[in-house]
């Protein structure tokens, strides 16, 4: 006997980013950031950062190339019809561009998978990266980090009808999906080795597999999972308490300390003038979770 499963129409755009191919004609799109309610960021005039090769290159071409995610609701999401990116991480990237003297509308976003972030920064494919990028000691050996600008924590997403998984201690023999190369994937492999790990390049594929009963849980940062659950509250839920601290940083090329410290200054200023909270409320705040206090910025010494 085979169990018949289906993916609800309302989730098609969320899971496959192919909204035009999902559901019946006229189905309403999932709620997301309203463009007219997003903040406008004042562009710094006469800004100069000659000590940064990355900034100099971007200033000469007239725009930043920014790495991002495209499948994380309220954080980093790409509209398949228009190619427009939206979400809290996208707003962080835009306000940083404005602080560094280049209009946010000029940014060229480029989707970069978790496993390829360091390579993209090292090879100059992108100028900086904003996409649920956890700061840790191993990554600091490969790239630089400004921030953190947000503190997340690893958690678990399950189907609404799941009653046996309440935390990572319940993952023995369970199929658990996460993004290849991500911090959450490594933590499950190290700390909960009796779980059966499944990896894909994107979390949207993990969620698709969760809904079709191919995996039992999806694990990553709670900010990401809250977004998925908020878009499909009748199908998904986040369970248990976060079991890690995940400080999100802005990735920059290693050694470009001028750019890193300028971004630290920009984050601090945008938090102080209210832009950070406005960006959160217009994006991740739509999940119903109120804005937390921004974490303290870590101005670590050059290495």
N, C-alpha and C positions, 0 to 999 in steps of 0.2 A: 504494500500500500504506500502511496506517495502522498505527502501532505501538499495540498494546493495552497499557494501563497500568492499575494499580490502586493504591489507597491501602490499606496493610495495616490490618486491623481494629484492631490494637493502637494505631494512631495516630489513630483517629477522634476520640476525646475530646481528644487533644492538639491536633489541627489545627482542629477545627470547634466545640469546646466543646459538642457535642451527643452526649454519651456514650450517652444512652438510645437514640439512633437508629443506633448503630454496632455492628457485629459481631454475633456470635450471642449468644443469651441465655446469661448466665452467664459471659461473658468477664470475666477479672479486670481491674480498673481499673489504670491506671498508678500506680506507686508515687509517693508524695508525702509531705509532712510529716505525721507522726502527731500529732494534736492533743494526746494525753496526754504527748508528749515535748517540747512547746513550752515555753519558759520562762514563768514568771510574773513580772511586773514590779511592784515595790513602788510604790505611788502616793504621790507627794510630798504631805505634809500642809501645809495652810495656805499653799500656794504662791500668790503674787500677782505679776502682771506688768502693773501699771496703765499702763505706757508703751506697751503694745501694743494697738492697736485690734482686731487680729485675735483676740488672746487674750481680751480683754474680751468680745467678741461671742460667742466660743465658750463661755466660762465662764457667761455669762448663759443661753445655750440648753442648756448641760449636756453638750455633746459637740463634738468636732472633726469637720469635714467634710474628708476627706483624699482627694486625687486619687491614683489608682493605675493600674497595668496589670492586665489580667485574663487574658492569654494567654501569660505567660512562665513556664515551668516552674521551680519552686524559687525564683522571685523575686517574681512577682506573678501569681497564678492564681486564677480564680474558679470555684468548683464550680457548674455550671449547675443542679444539682438543689437545692442548699441556698442558693445565693447567697453562700456563705462564701468569703472571700478568704484566701489562704495564700501563704507564701514569705518570703524574706529581707527584701525591701523592706517587706512587710506587718508583719513583726516590728519593723523599725526604726520604722515609723509608730506602732506600739503602745507601744514603750518610750518614745518621745518624748511621747506623750499622758500616760503615767504620770508622767514627769518634770515635765510642766507642770500636774500636779494633777488630771487627769481620767482616770477609769478606762479602760483600753484597750478593754474590752468595749463602751463607749458609742460608739466611733468609727463614723461613717457613711462608708463608702468609696464613692467614685464613680469609675467608669472614665472616664479622659480620654485621648484619642488624643495621640500625640506632637505633632502639629501644633497642638493646641489648648491646650497646657499654659500658655503665657504668658497667653493670653486668659482662661482659667479663673481664674488667680491675680489678674489685673488686675481682673476683673469681680466678684470676691468669691464666685464659685461654690464655691470650695474655700478652706480655711484654709492648708493646706500640701500639698505634692505629694511623694510618694516613689515613684519608678518609673523606675529606670535613667536618671536625668536628669543628663546631663553638664554640668558647670560650664564655661562659657566666657565670654569677654569680651563677646561680642555679647548673650548672654542676660542678663548682669549689667546691661545697659542697660535691660532690661525687667522683671526680677524680681530678688529677692534669693536668696542661697544660704547655707545652713548646711552645714558639713562641709568636705571630702568624708568620707563614711563607708565608701567602697569604691573601689578603683582597678581599672578594667577596661581592656580594649584591643580595638580593632576586629579582627575576624577573619572567617573564611569557613566556612560550612557547605555541604557538598556531599553528594551521594548516595554510599553506600558503594562503588559500582562506578565512581565517577569517578576517573580516573587522570591527567587532563591539567591539573587545577587544583591548584596547590600554594601559591599566594600571589597577591596582587593583580596581580603582573606577568603572570599567565596569563589575565587577564580580557578580553583584546582580542577583540572580536566576541562575547563571551559575554553571555548574558542574566543580569543580576544584580539581585536583588530586595532592597529594604529598605523601611523605614517612611517614608512621606512626612513631610518636615519634620525628620527625624532628622539628627544629626551624621554618622553613617556614610553616609547617602545623599549629603549634601553633599560629603563627602570623596571618595567615588568619582567624583562628577561633576566635581570640580575636579582631582583628582590622577590619575585614570585615565579620561580622557574617551573612550577607545576602547571601553570597556565599554558594553553596552546596558542602561541602567537601567530597572527596572520598580519602581513604587511602589504600596504599599497602606497602609491605615491601621494594620494590625496585622501582626506578624511571623508569626502563625499562618497567615495567608493566603499569605504568602511561602513558608512551609515546605510547605504544601499544594501550591502550584505547583511546588516543587522535586521533590516526590515523584511528581508526575504529568508530569514532564519538560517543563513549560512554561517553567521557568527552569533555569539551570545552577548557580547558587549563591545563597545568602542571605548577606548581610553585615550585621553589627551587632556589638555588644560580645560578647567571648568568654564572659562570664558567662551571657548569654542563650542563646548557641549551645550551650554545654556542657549546659545544661538540656535542650534539645531532643534533642541527641545521646544524652544519658543515658537518656531515655525511649524511644528507638528505636535502640539500639546496632547492630542488624542492618541498619538502613536508612540511617543518617546518620553523618557523621563531621566533625569540625572539623579543618581543614588549615592548615599553615603556622604562623608565629609572629604574635602580635599586631603590628599596624603602626600603633598609636597609643596614647595614654594617655587614658583616659576617666574622670575623677574624678566619681563619683556624688555629687550633693548633694541636699539637701532644699530644694525650691523654696518660697519665701514671697513675699508681696506686697512689691514694691520699696518701700523707705522704712520698712518695719517692722523697724528695726534691733534693737529690743528683743527681738522674737520670734526673729530670726536669731541673735543672740548667746546667748539663752537655750537655743536648740537646740544651739548649739556646746557650751555647758557640759554639756548633757544627754548629748550624744554622748561627750564626753570621760569623763564619769562612768560611763556604761554600758560603755565600753571598758575602763575601769580595774577595775570590779567584776566583769567576766567575762560580763555579759549579752550583749554584742556577739558574743562567740565562741559562747556557748550558742545564740544565735539562728542564727548561720551554720551550726553543726554540725547543727541540727535541720532545716535547709531546704536551702540551696545546697550544704552539705557532703554531702548525700545523692548528689550527682553523682559523688562519689569524689575531688573536688579538695579538699585540706586547706585550712583557714582561713589566709589570708595575714595579715600584720601590717596593721592598719588604717592608712590614710594619715594624714599630719599634717593637722590641721584648719587651714583658712585663715581666720583672723579678719581679713578685709580691712576697711579703714576705711569708714565711711559715706560715701555719695555722694549 
